[in-house]
């Protein structure tokens, strides 16, 4: 599997950042937690913009107005609210793809990269590896991240799958799509993706980590 190639000079990739949850297990909004001097949502938006300066969509839910100052960077980011966020992550993916379908540059978009707001170790280099794989391996309709013996997001979905994403059952997420299209999934490993923030203990462990740079 070739991951050393670089993406085409101006890849037409949209990024959908999922930030709709209520953080019920954590007891406070994870989107606004600070790590390395910025909120988790701002970090996610920055790395999204680093690979897709033309189309970044943030899907809110439990919070909305509280995220405005965090995500609207020079009007480059579209913040949309998913009123059905409580139904499940699939509803937020649907909302993001539906918003993308109305974006001015939609016809030029090759694929959508779905990103969570609570994976603070995800970096630009990993997203670039996903892009490189997508553009060099024409057989793969999905390029997922491999970690902790599973496949997950961040992940890139070819625009041919947009109709599937737009009709995703509310309770279904990326895992369902990986299984449904397993013959067309490429996986790029990144163990840092296993670090997310669901509980106060997760957050304490994150703050205590001494992170070695990912290769």
Buried (B, 14 or more C-beta within 10 A) or exposed (E): EEBEEEBBEEBBBBBBBBBBBBBEEBEEBBBBBEBEEBBBBBBBBEBBBBBBEBBBBBBBBBBBEEBEEBBBBEEBBBBBBBEBBEBBBBBBBBBBBBBBEEBEEBEEBBBBBBBBBBBBBBBEEBBBBBBBBBBBBEEBBBBBBBBEEEBBBBBBBBBEBBEBBBEBEBEBBBBBBBEBBEEBBBBBBBEBBBBBBBBEEBBEEBEEEEEEEEE
